Structures are given as C-alpha cells and as structure tokens.
Amino acid sequence: MVEYLLVHQKDREHWECEAKRPPGEQSYFTSSYVALRALKKFGTAEQKERIDARIETVRGWLLKTLPEDTEDRVFRLRALHLIGADEHDIRCAADDLLM
C-alpha cells in the first residue's frame, strides 16, 4: 500500500479523493492526511527517501492552500502536526480552526 501511495497521484501536490461523495470522500486535506499517516506508519527504510520527498511536496501544499470548511481545517491541522511542521504554522492552523 505504501508503494501505491508513493506512485498514485505522484504528479499532484496532494492526494485527491477518487470520488466526491460527502461527507466521507470530499476533502483533499482528509485524503492527504490519511495517506501521509500510512506513509509514516508503514513505510520501509528503503522507501524513506521517497516518502520524505513526498512529505515535502505535500507540506508546501498544506501551507499554501486555504481550507474551505471545518473538515478541511481539522485535517490540515492534523496533517501539519503529523509531518512536523513548525510551531508557528501549526498554531496558525489551530487558530483558523477555532475561528
């Protein structure tokens, strides 16, 4: 599965849902968080370099893309925390969720 996540949609800055079926399949932030969590949890040492590169690509997307709704805000915050974003970026995402 990790290999699939590394190859699937690799030309994008994030992972997209295969279908737009709210509420379960709607948010690119949710899809990206779940994929990032799987990479970090189940990736092998041999995949580490490619996982790190993918994380950096997604990090850029997370930092520049504005969430549209509460689900986006929650999973953007969770993803930033998961990838070890700096405290300022996490705090800004948390403040955005609280507003």
All heavy atoms as an XYZ file, in Angstrom:
817
protein
N       0.816     -1.189      0.000
C       0.000      0.000      0.000
C       0.864      1.258      0.000
O       0.528      2.233     -0.658
C      -0.942     -0.021      1.208
C      -1.860      1.172      1.264
S      -2.776      1.523     -0.242
C      -4.242      0.623      0.009
N       1.955      1.248      0.748
C       2.840      2.415      0.774
C       3.369      2.692     -0.631
O       3.393      3.843     -1.081
C       3.995      2.225      1.782
C       5.044      3.305      1.626
C       3.448      2.218      3.203
N       3.766      1.646     -1.322
C       4.273      1.834     -2.689
C       3.186      2.438     -3.581
O       3.458      3.339     -4.373
C       4.765      0.498     -3.259
C       5.550      0.641     -4.521
C       6.816      1.462     -4.369
O       7.485      1.411     -3.312
O       7.157      2.186     -5.342
N       1.983      1.963     -3.431
C       0.863      2.523     -4.192
C       0.711      4.011     -3.893
O       0.545      4.827     -4.811
C      -0.422      1.770     -3.850
C      -1.667      2.400     -4.430
C      -2.014      2.210     -5.767
C      -2.494      3.199     -3.642
C      -3.155      2.794     -6.303
C      -3.633      3.779     -4.165
C      -3.956      3.580     -5.492
O      -5.079      4.168     -6.007
N       0.754      4.393     -2.620
C       0.601      5.803     -2.250
C       1.740      6.661     -2.779
O       1.545      7.834     -3.090
C       0.486      5.945     -0.731
C      -0.804      5.412     -0.122
C      -0.705      5.417      1.395
C      -2.009      6.193     -0.605
N       2.928      6.081     -2.883
C       4.058      6.834     -3.421
C       3.923      7.062     -4.929
O       4.387      8.077     -5.448
C       5.372      6.113     -3.121
C       5.834      6.182     -1.672
C       7.005      5.238     -1.441
C       6.196      7.611     -1.289
N       3.285      6.140     -5.616
C       3.166      6.228     -7.076
C       1.851      6.892     -7.495
O       1.823      7.678     -8.435
C       3.277      4.817     -7.700
C       3.041      4.856     -9.190
C       4.632      4.214     -7.393
N       0.778      6.590     -6.783
C      -0.542      7.102     -7.137
C      -0.600      8.611     -6.958
O      -0.251      9.132     -5.899
C      -1.601      6.424     -6.256
C      -3.004      6.793     -6.606
N      -3.577      6.482     -7.806
C      -3.946      7.455     -5.899
C      -4.817      6.932     -7.829
N      -5.069      7.528     -6.679
N      -0.990      9.298     -7.983
C      -1.134     10.759     -7.975
C       0.171     11.477     -7.642
O       0.170     12.565     -7.078
C      -2.256     11.182     -7.015
C      -3.596     10.592     -7.372
C      -4.712     11.024     -6.426
O      -4.526     11.769     -5.476
N      -5.904     10.529     -6.695
N       1.294     10.872     -8.017
C       2.596     11.469     -7.663
C       2.860     12.792     -8.364
O       3.713     13.555     -7.936
C       3.726     10.482     -7.943
C       3.966     10.202     -9.404
C       5.100      9.235     -9.587
C       5.293      8.958    -11.069
N       6.340      8.010    -11.297
N       2.111     13.077     -9.422
C       2.280     14.340    -10.128
C       1.488     15.480     -9.480
O       1.557     16.610     -9.932
C       1.868     14.184    -11.590
C       0.430     13.712    -11.751
O      -0.057     12.963    -10.883
O      -0.202     14.092    -12.761
N       0.774     15.185     -8.408
C      -0.006     16.197     -7.692
C       0.690     16.578     -6.390
O       1.501     15.844     -5.867
C      -1.401     15.662     -7.403
C      -2.177     15.389     -8.684
C      -3.609     15.058     -8.376
N      -4.320     14.886     -9.626
C      -5.063     13.832     -9.909
N      -5.216     12.874     -9.013
N      -5.671     13.733    -11.060
N       0.300     17.717     -5.863
C       0.884     18.185     -4.607
C       0.225     17.563     -3.384
O       0.675     17.781     -2.263
C       0.746     19.707     -4.499
C       1.551     20.470     -5.515
C       1.345     21.955     -5.361
O       0.195     22.414     -5.526
O       2.329     22.651     -5.079
N      -0.849     16.835     -3.589
C      -1.615     16.231     -2.504
C      -2.329     15.014     -3.071
O      -2.210     14.724     -4.252
C      -2.632     17.233     -1.949
C      -3.605     17.700     -2.981
N      -3.277     18.640     -3.945
C      -4.883     17.345     -3.246
C      -4.313     18.845     -4.729
N      -5.306     18.067     -4.324
N      -3.046     14.311     -2.233
C      -3.855     13.188     -2.712
C      -5.288     13.654     -2.851
O      -5.805     14.359     -1.985
C      -3.793     12.016     -1.743
C      -2.514     11.263     -1.818
C      -2.227     10.218     -2.649
C      -1.340     11.486     -1.043
N      -0.937      9.793     -2.438
C      -0.372     10.552     -1.446
C      -0.997     12.388     -0.045
C       0.889     10.478     -0.893
C       0.261     12.339      0.511
C       1.187     11.387      0.094
N      -5.921     13.251     -3.923
C      -7.318     13.574     -4.155
C      -8.174     12.348     -3.905
O      -7.721     11.223     -4.074
C      -7.525     14.066     -5.587
C      -6.831     15.384     -5.851
C      -7.128     15.934     -7.233
O      -7.956     15.346     -7.962
O      -6.531     16.960     -7.578
N      -9.409     12.580     -3.550
C     -10.381     11.500     -3.396
C     -10.672     10.922     -4.773
O     -10.643     11.628     -5.773
C     -11.689     12.035     -2.816
S     -11.493     13.040     -1.353
N     -10.953      9.653     -4.799
C     -11.332      9.027     -6.062
C     -12.736      9.430     -6.474
O     -13.084      9.408     -7.636
C     -11.221      7.507     -5.950
C      -9.791      7.020     -5.805
C      -8.920      7.391     -6.996
O      -9.383      7.302     -8.147
O      -7.765      7.776     -6.771
N     -13.567      9.757     -5.494
C     -14.937     10.178     -5.762
C     -15.266     11.346     -4.843
O     -14.698     11.475     -3.775
C     -15.897      9.026     -5.499
N     -16.157     12.199     -5.274
C     -16.619     13.295     -4.425
C     -17.969     12.890     -3.842
O     -19.006     13.101     -4.449
C     -16.770     14.577     -5.247
C     -15.478     15.271     -5.509
C     -15.101     16.044     -4.296
C     -14.369     17.300     -4.679
N     -14.069     18.099     -3.545
N     -17.916     12.217     -2.675
C     -19.137     11.759     -2.025
C     -19.132     12.224     -0.569
O     -18.690     11.508      0.318
C     -19.233     10.238     -2.096
C     -19.311      9.730     -3.517
C     -19.469      8.245     -3.547
N     -18.366      7.608     -2.828
C     -18.101      6.314     -2.869
N     -18.841      5.511     -3.576
N     -17.097      5.817     -2.204
N     -19.588     13.440     -0.332
C     -19.619     13.946      1.028
C     -20.504     13.074      1.911
O     -21.471     12.513      1.414
C     -20.220     15.338      0.889
C     -20.274     15.638     -0.556
C     -20.129     14.367     -1.299
N     -20.252     12.947      3.175
C     -19.141     13.563      3.882
C     -17.888     12.707      3.903
O     -16.841     13.180      4.315
C     -19.693     13.736      5.295
C     -20.571     12.544      5.465
C     -21.183     12.293      4.102
N     -17.955     11.457      3.517
C     -16.816     10.557      3.673
C     -15.690     10.757      2.683
O     -14.536     10.540      3.000
N     -16.003     11.154      1.469
C     -14.977     11.369      0.448
C     -15.192     12.733     -0.177
O     -15.928     12.876     -1.147
C     -15.068     10.289     -0.641
C     -14.665      8.925     -0.185
C     -14.750      7.923     -1.322
O     -13.830      7.911     -2.148
O     -15.737      7.189     -1.372
N     -14.572     13.712      0.409
C     -14.748     15.053     -0.105
C     -13.480     15.877      0.031
O     -13.089     16.557     -0.893
C     -15.895     15.753      0.618
C     -16.042     17.204      0.230
C     -17.231     17.843      0.873
O     -18.336     17.356      0.742
N     -17.017     18.947      1.562
N     -12.850     15.820      1.153
C     -11.758     16.728      1.468
C     -10.402     16.209      1.008
O      -9.990     15.100      1.358
C     -11.711     16.953      2.984
O     -10.559     17.689      3.332
N      -9.704     17.020      0.220
C      -8.330     16.680     -0.163
C      -7.420     16.682      1.066
O      -6.434     15.965      1.110
C      -7.794     17.651     -1.205
C      -8.525     17.622     -2.527
C      -8.449     18.699     -3.382
C      -9.281     16.524     -2.927
C      -9.096     18.689     -4.608
C      -9.936     16.510     -4.145
C      -9.836     17.601     -4.982
O     -10.483     17.589     -6.193
N      -7.752     17.496      2.048
C      -6.966     17.519      3.279
C      -7.092     16.191      4.019
O      -6.106     15.670      4.539
C      -7.404     18.674      4.190
C      -7.042     20.026      3.662
C      -7.937     20.768      2.915
C      -5.786     20.560      3.894
C      -7.597     22.021      2.423
C      -5.428     21.808      3.402
C      -6.338     22.534      2.663
N      -8.295     15.638      4.059
C      -8.502     14.351      4.721
C      -7.770     13.249      3.977
O      -7.057     12.437      4.584
C     -10.009     14.017      4.822
O     -10.661     15.071      5.519
C     -10.235     12.711      5.549
N      -7.929     13.203      2.665
C      -7.238     12.184      1.856
C      -5.729     12.274      2.047
O      -5.045     11.256      2.186
C      -7.563     12.366      0.371
O      -8.919     12.181      0.132
N      -5.217     13.478      2.058
C      -3.774     13.665      2.210
C      -3.302     13.266      3.593
O      -2.251     12.634      3.742
C      -3.394     15.118      1.888
O      -3.666     15.388      0.525
N      -4.076     13.612      4.629
C      -3.701     13.211      5.984
C      -3.628     11.693      6.103
O      -2.666     11.150      6.645
C      -4.691     13.768      7.022
C      -4.508     13.134      8.366
C      -3.450     13.515      9.194
C      -5.341     12.108      8.796
C      -3.247     12.901     10.417
C      -5.139     11.488     10.014
C      -4.095     11.885     10.822
O      -3.884     11.269     12.025
N      -4.652     11.008      5.606
C      -4.682      9.548      5.711
C      -3.503      8.931      4.958
O      -2.836      8.015      5.467
C      -6.034      8.990      5.211
C      -6.011      7.479      5.105
C      -7.162      9.452      6.126
N      -3.208      9.443      3.777
C      -2.076      8.929      3.009
C      -0.751      9.207      3.730
O       0.116      8.329      3.821
C      -2.066      9.545      1.614
N      -0.585     10.408      4.257
C       0.640     10.742      4.992
C       0.819      9.846      6.217
O       1.925      9.380      6.503
C       0.613     12.210      5.441
C       0.800     13.250      4.355
C       0.434     14.635      4.879
C       2.215     13.216      3.807
N      -0.275      9.613      6.919
C      -0.194      8.763      8.110
C       0.246      7.352      7.734
O       1.081      6.751      8.404
C      -1.536      8.732      8.831
C      -1.453      8.042     10.179
C      -2.682      8.341     11.010
N      -2.505      7.835     12.346
C      -2.739      6.571     12.724
N      -3.134      5.685     11.845
N      -2.567      6.199     13.975
N      -0.289      6.842      6.648
C       0.103      5.497      6.192
C       1.573      5.470      5.789
O       2.303      4.525      6.148
C      -0.776      5.072      5.018
N       2.032      6.483      5.082
C       3.447      6.529      4.689
C       4.350      6.535      5.913
O       5.346      5.800      5.970
C       3.731      7.762      3.828
C       3.106      7.815      2.444
C       3.493      9.123      1.759
C       3.504      6.630      1.596
N       4.026      7.376      6.883
C       4.859      7.486      8.076
C       4.814      6.224      8.936
O       5.809      5.832      9.522
C       4.469      8.717      8.894
C       4.836     10.019      8.185
C       4.597     11.227      9.025
C       5.536     11.434     10.145
N       6.904     11.750      9.886
N       3.664      5.597      9.011
C       3.498      4.432      9.881
C       4.040      3.147      9.254
O       4.640      2.322      9.943
C       2.014      4.265     10.216
C       1.679      3.050     11.019
C       1.356      3.390     12.420
C       0.861      2.158     13.150
N       1.483      1.992     14.410
N       3.841      2.980      7.968
C       4.137      1.698      7.347
C       5.268      1.725      6.323
O       5.626      0.675      5.788
C       2.867      1.135      6.691
C       1.754      0.927      7.666
C       0.641      1.742      7.652
C       1.827     -0.077      8.625
C      -0.399      1.560      8.559
C       0.803     -0.266      9.538
C      -0.310      0.555      9.503
N       5.812      2.891      6.055
C       6.908      2.973      5.098
C       8.150      2.241      5.589
O       8.412      2.173      6.790
N       8.902      1.695      4.648
C      10.121      0.965      4.993
C      11.334      1.878      4.899
O      11.264      2.974      4.331
C      10.320     -0.227      4.031
O      10.551      0.290      2.712
C       9.126     -1.158      4.036
N      12.440      1.408      5.418
C      13.684      2.172      5.342
C      14.078      2.416      3.888
O      14.602      3.483      3.551
C      14.794      1.436      6.089
N      13.806      1.450      3.033
C      14.141      1.593      1.610
C      13.283      2.663      0.927
O      13.680      3.236     -0.072
C      13.961      0.260      0.874
C      14.926     -0.823      1.297
C      14.521     -1.518      2.597
O      13.325     -1.510      2.964
O      15.420     -2.059      3.269
N      12.123      2.937      1.459
C      11.220      3.933      0.885
C      11.380      5.314      1.514
O      10.788      6.281      1.046
C       9.767      3.474      1.069
C       9.419      2.227      0.306
C       8.093      1.631      0.746
O       7.756      1.633      1.936
N       7.336      1.121     -0.213
N      12.190      5.421      2.545
C      12.284      6.651      3.330
C      12.586      7.886      2.492
O      11.945      8.921      2.659
C      13.317      6.512      4.441
C      13.362      7.753      5.338
C      14.327      7.595      6.456
C      14.418      8.770      7.384
N      13.815     10.014      7.037
N      13.525      7.803      1.594
C      13.893      8.976      0.791
C      12.706      9.459     -0.053
O      12.430     10.659     -0.120
C      15.076      8.633     -0.111
C      15.628      9.821     -0.861
C      16.869      9.454     -1.650
O      17.757      8.759     -1.112
O      16.936      9.880     -2.817
N      11.999      8.522     -0.663
C      10.842      8.904     -1.478
C       9.683      9.385     -0.613
O       8.965     10.311     -0.998
C      10.400      7.739     -2.363
C      11.446      7.424     -3.430
C      11.003      6.356     -4.402
N      10.698      5.111     -3.711
C       9.691      4.305     -4.030
N       8.884      4.581     -5.024
N       9.487      3.189     -3.359
N       9.531      8.801      0.559
C       8.493      9.264      1.485
C       8.798     10.692      1.926
O       7.917     11.560      1.924
C       8.373      8.317      2.699
C       7.757      6.983      2.259
C       7.552      8.955      3.823
C       7.811      5.902      3.324
N      10.034     10.948      2.299
C      10.420     12.295      2.720
C      10.184     13.322      1.616
O       9.717     14.439      1.876
C      11.881     12.320      3.160
C      12.126     11.579      4.461
O      11.148     11.253      5.172
O      13.307     11.299      4.768
N      10.490     12.948      0.378
C      10.275     13.862     -0.747
C       8.783     14.143     -0.930
O       8.374     15.292     -1.170
C      10.872     13.277     -2.025
N       7.971     13.110     -0.810
C       6.522     13.290     -0.963
C       5.962     14.153      0.159
O       5.111     15.025     -0.059
C       5.835     11.920     -0.971
C       4.363     11.973     -1.305
C       4.134     12.400     -2.746
N       2.745     12.158     -3.115
C       1.939     13.084     -3.608
N       2.372     14.302     -3.834
N       0.693     12.788     -3.908
N       6.458     13.936      1.368
C       6.022     14.746      2.506
C       6.349     16.220      2.277
O       5.537     17.096      2.557
C       6.637     14.226      3.820
C       5.966     12.911      4.221
C       6.518     15.255      4.949
C       6.634     12.190      5.385
N       7.506     16.505      1.752
C       7.886     17.901      1.499
C       6.988     18.540      0.453
O       6.619     19.709      0.567
C       9.359     18.001      1.106
C      10.296     17.789      2.271
C       9.947     18.653      3.482
O       9.823     19.893      3.332
O       9.785     18.094      4.580
N       6.617     17.781     -0.562
C       5.696     18.303     -1.573
C       4.349     18.623     -0.945
O       3.787     19.705     -1.167
C       5.510     17.278     -2.712
O       6.781     17.057     -3.333
C       4.521     17.768     -3.748
N       3.838     17.692     -0.147
C       2.540     17.893      0.489
C       2.615     19.028      1.518
O       1.676     19.806      1.662
C       2.020     16.583      1.123
C       0.702     16.812      1.845
C       1.850     15.513      0.053
N       3.740     19.153      2.204
C       3.923     20.246      3.172
C       3.692     21.595      2.489
O       2.967     22.450      3.005
C       5.318     20.207      3.788
C       5.603     21.350      4.761
C       7.083     21.418      5.152
N       7.617     20.152      5.562
C       7.612     19.695      6.817
N       7.088     20.422      7.781
N       8.138     18.524      7.102
N       4.296     21.781      1.329
C       4.117     23.035      0.596
C       2.658     23.296      0.262
O       2.160     24.419      0.408
N       1.963     22.242     -0.161
C       0.549     22.375     -0.482
C      -0.257     22.716      0.775
O      -1.131     23.600      0.740
C       0.029     21.077     -1.119
C      -1.431     21.102     -1.389
C      -2.070     21.720     -2.431
C      -2.464     20.514     -0.587
N      -3.420     21.540     -2.331
C      -3.697     20.795     -1.212
C      -2.460     19.761      0.575
C      -4.905     20.360     -0.696
C      -3.671     19.325      1.080
C      -4.879     19.629      0.447
N       0.015     22.045      1.877
C      -0.707     22.300      3.127
C      -0.533     23.743      3.588
O      -1.467     24.349      4.114
C      -0.218     21.362      4.235
C      -0.620     19.901      4.137
C       0.189     19.065      5.123
C      -2.109     19.725      4.373
N       0.644     24.278      3.397
C       0.920     25.630      3.876
C       0.319     26.709      2.983
O       0.017     27.804      3.460
C       2.430     25.837      4.017
C       3.086     25.012      5.119
C       4.600     25.158      5.059
C       2.549     25.395      6.494
N       0.139     26.428      1.713
C      -0.358     27.472      0.811
C      -1.845     27.363      0.483
O      -2.421     28.315     -0.029
C       0.449     27.484     -0.478
C       0.158     26.349     -1.417
C       0.982     26.437     -2.688
C       0.641     25.274     -3.606
N       1.458     25.232     -4.777
N      -2.462     26.225      0.780
C      -3.854     26.012      0.385
C      -4.790     26.326      1.546
O      -4.619     25.803      2.650
C      -4.054     24.554     -0.078
O      -3.108     24.275     -1.108
C      -5.463     24.343     -0.593
N      -5.771     27.154      1.275
C      -6.721     27.542      2.311
C      -7.839     26.505      2.427
O      -8.413     26.097      1.412
C      -7.318     28.910      1.994
C      -6.332     30.068      1.959
C      -7.051     31.341      1.539
C      -5.664     30.241      3.311
N      -8.161     26.101      3.645
C      -9.264     25.163      3.846
C     -10.598     25.849      3.579
O     -10.734     27.059      3.761
C      -9.123     24.759      5.308
C      -8.347     25.852      5.946
C      -7.493     26.467      4.889
N     -11.578     25.040      3.160
C     -12.898     25.592      2.845
C     -13.927     25.369      3.944
O     -14.894     26.123      4.038
C     -13.424     24.982      1.545
C     -12.605     25.367      0.346
C     -13.146     24.774     -0.943
O     -14.281     24.235     -0.941
O     -12.433     24.847     -1.951
N     -13.752     24.326      4.740
C     -14.755     24.015      5.747
C     -14.078     23.422      6.982
O     -12.851     23.310      7.038
C     -15.834     23.087      5.196
C     -15.285     21.774      4.640
O     -14.187     21.338      5.062
O     -15.953     21.176      3.781
N     -14.882     23.044      7.961
C     -14.338     22.536      9.221
C     -13.530     21.264      9.012
O     -12.452     21.109      9.605
C     -15.469     22.301     10.245
O     -16.153     23.539     10.455
C     -14.924     21.798     11.562
N     -14.024     20.350      8.198
C     -13.266     19.120      7.946
C     -11.889     19.433      7.370
O     -10.878     18.879      7.811
C     -14.016     18.190      6.999
C     -13.251     16.908      6.732
C     -13.953     15.961      5.782
O     -15.099     16.202      5.383
O     -13.336     14.933      5.443
N     -11.836     20.330      6.399
C     -10.545     20.737      5.839
C      -9.631     21.294      6.931
O      -8.443     20.959      6.990
C     -10.730     21.816      4.768
C     -11.244     21.307      3.439
O     -11.376     20.087      3.256
O     -11.508     22.169      2.569
N     -10.170     22.138      7.770
C      -9.363     22.769      8.819
C      -8.835     21.732      9.813
O      -7.677     21.789     10.216
C     -10.182     23.834      9.544
C     -10.379     25.083      8.725
C     -11.259     26.120      9.438
N     -11.394     27.301      8.616
C     -12.322     27.438      7.659
N     -13.205     26.474      7.440
N     -12.365     28.544      6.940
N      -9.675     20.790     10.198
C      -9.258     19.744     11.142
C      -8.128     18.910     10.550
O      -7.092     18.699     11.188
C     -10.456     18.845     11.531
C      -9.988     17.583     12.235
C     -11.442     19.609     12.401
N      -8.307     18.440      9.328
C      -7.310     17.534      8.758
C      -6.076     18.268      8.252
O      -4.994     17.686      8.189
C      -7.944     16.621      7.712
C      -8.709     15.520      8.384
C     -10.068     15.639      8.614
C      -8.051     14.388      8.851
C     -10.770     14.639      9.280
C      -8.748     13.389      9.517
C     -10.106     13.512      9.728
N      -6.197     19.539      7.949
C      -5.000     20.341      7.646
C      -4.148     20.445      8.908
O      -2.932     20.221      8.882
C      -5.397     21.722      7.153
C      -4.202     22.611      6.843
C      -4.667     23.928      6.234
N      -3.535     24.760      5.909
C      -3.213     25.865      6.565
N      -3.967     26.289      7.577
N      -2.157     26.568      6.206
N      -4.783     20.759     10.025
C      -4.075     20.848     11.298
C      -3.433     19.509     11.661
O      -2.264     19.444     12.033
C      -5.026     21.304     12.402
C      -4.472     21.354     13.817
C      -3.278     22.285     13.912
C      -5.574     21.772     14.791
N      -4.196     18.436     11.540
C      -3.667     17.101     11.875
C      -2.484     16.744     10.974
O      -1.490     16.186     11.439
C      -4.765     16.053     11.764
C      -5.847     16.225     12.829
C      -6.811     15.098     12.840
N      -6.143     13.960     13.488
C      -6.691     12.766     13.603
N      -7.884     12.529     13.115
N      -6.041     11.798     14.200
N      -2.590     17.062      9.689
C      -1.509     16.743      8.753
C      -0.259     17.564      9.067
O       0.860     17.035      9.054
C      -1.964     16.982      7.314
N      -0.433     18.842      9.367
C       0.727     19.671      9.709
C       1.428     19.133     10.952
O       2.661     19.092     11.011
C       0.301     21.126      9.910
C      -0.066     21.888      8.642
C      -0.721     23.220      8.988
C       1.152     22.100      7.757
N       0.663     18.739     11.929
C       1.248     18.163     13.146
C       1.971     16.853     12.818
O       3.091     16.620     13.274
C       0.153     17.936     14.193
C       0.680     17.416     15.470
N       0.698     16.071     15.772
C       1.237     18.045     16.531
C       1.241     15.901     16.960
N       1.577     17.077     17.440
N       1.341     16.020     12.021
C       1.905     14.716     11.672
C       3.249     14.831     10.972
O       4.165     14.058     11.239
C       0.915     13.957     10.775
C       1.352     12.579     10.309
C       1.348     11.603     11.481
C       0.440     12.091      9.201
N       3.381     15.810     10.090
C       4.627     15.940      9.322
C       5.674     16.788     10.027
O       6.752     17.018      9.493
C       4.376     16.461      7.897
C       3.811     17.880      7.928
C       3.484     15.504      7.120
C       3.717     18.528      6.565
N       5.343     17.260     11.224
C       6.321     18.025     11.992
C       6.524     19.436     11.493
O       7.648     19.956     11.525
N       5.443     20.063     11.048
C       5.533     21.465     10.625
C       5.970     22.310     11.817
O       5.836     21.899     12.976
C       4.178     21.938     10.100
N       6.476     23.502     11.529
C       6.946     24.317     12.649
C       5.773     24.817     13.481
O       4.626     24.858     13.037
C       7.867     25.449     12.187
C       7.183     26.554     11.422
O       6.114     27.008     11.849
O       7.752     26.988     10.409
N       6.071     25.167     14.703
C       5.056     25.524     15.698
C       4.192     26.697     15.236
O       2.988     26.720     15.474
C       5.724     25.854     17.038
C       4.767     26.064     18.178
C       3.919     24.825     18.489
O       4.416     23.700     18.370
O       2.733     25.001     18.839
N       4.789     27.652     14.560
C       4.032     28.812     14.071
C       2.949     28.377     13.082
O       1.799     28.833     13.174
C       4.974     29.826     13.419
C       4.261     30.941     12.730
N       3.637     31.961     13.416
C       4.044     31.174     11.416
C       3.068     32.778     12.556
N       3.303     32.325     11.333
N       3.297     27.513     12.145
C       2.329     27.058     11.150
C       1.219     26.233     11.805
O       0.047     26.352     11.432
C       3.017     26.243     10.051
C       3.931     27.103      9.203
O       3.628     28.295      8.994
O       4.963     26.580      8.734
N       1.572     25.418     12.773
C       0.568     24.629     13.494
C      -0.352     25.553     14.284
O      -1.573     25.378     14.290
C       1.239     23.581     14.398
C       1.927     22.514     13.523
C       0.235     22.947     15.359
C       2.785     21.536     14.286
N       0.205     26.546     14.939
C      -0.592     27.494     15.716
C      -1.542     28.267     14.814
O      -2.718     28.457     15.138
C       0.337     28.457     16.476
C      -0.320     29.628     17.178
C      -1.371     29.389     18.233
N      -1.307     28.181     18.991
C      -2.388     27.504     19.434
N      -3.604     27.934     19.200
N      -2.264     26.418     20.128
N      -1.078     28.698     13.651
C      -1.949     29.419     12.709
C      -3.097     28.531     12.239
O      -4.242     28.984     12.139
C      -1.145     29.927     11.514
S      -0.061     31.310     11.903
N      -2.808     27.268     11.955
C      -3.850     26.336     11.530
C      -4.840     26.080     12.659
O      -6.057     25.990     12.432
C      -3.230     25.025     11.056
N      -4.356     25.985     13.894
C      -5.236     25.784     15.042
C      -6.119     27.014     15.252
O      -7.326     26.883     15.500
C      -4.404     25.489     16.292
N      -5.538     28.197     15.152
C      -6.320     29.430     15.294
C      -7.396     29.512     14.217
O      -8.521     29.916     14.486
C      -5.407     30.654     15.227
C      -4.524     30.800     16.450
O      -4.783     30.134     17.473
O      -3.540     31.577     16.371
N      -7.042     29.108     13.002
C      -8.026     29.116     11.904
C      -9.182     28.174     12.211
O     -10.344     28.492     11.957
C      -7.333     28.700     10.597
C      -8.249     28.790      9.408
O      -9.018     29.759      9.285
O      -8.201     27.859      8.571
N      -8.892     27.034     12.797
C      -9.944     26.084     13.151
C     -10.844     26.637     14.249
O     -12.061     26.465     14.216
C      -9.318     24.752     13.608
C     -10.262     23.685     14.147
C     -11.275     23.270     13.082
C      -9.467     22.486     14.631
N     -10.264     27.337     15.196
C     -11.033     27.866     16.323
C     -11.925     29.050     15.950
O     -12.872     29.350     16.672
C     -10.103     28.265     17.457
C      -9.368     27.105     18.133
C      -8.328     27.633     19.109
C     -10.361     26.185     18.822
N     -11.635     29.707     14.859
C     -12.421     30.894     14.479
C     -13.706     30.545     13.810
O     -14.104     29.655     13.355
C     -11.604     31.786     13.571
C     -10.449     32.392     14.303
S      -9.654     33.570     13.234
C      -8.684     34.419     14.421
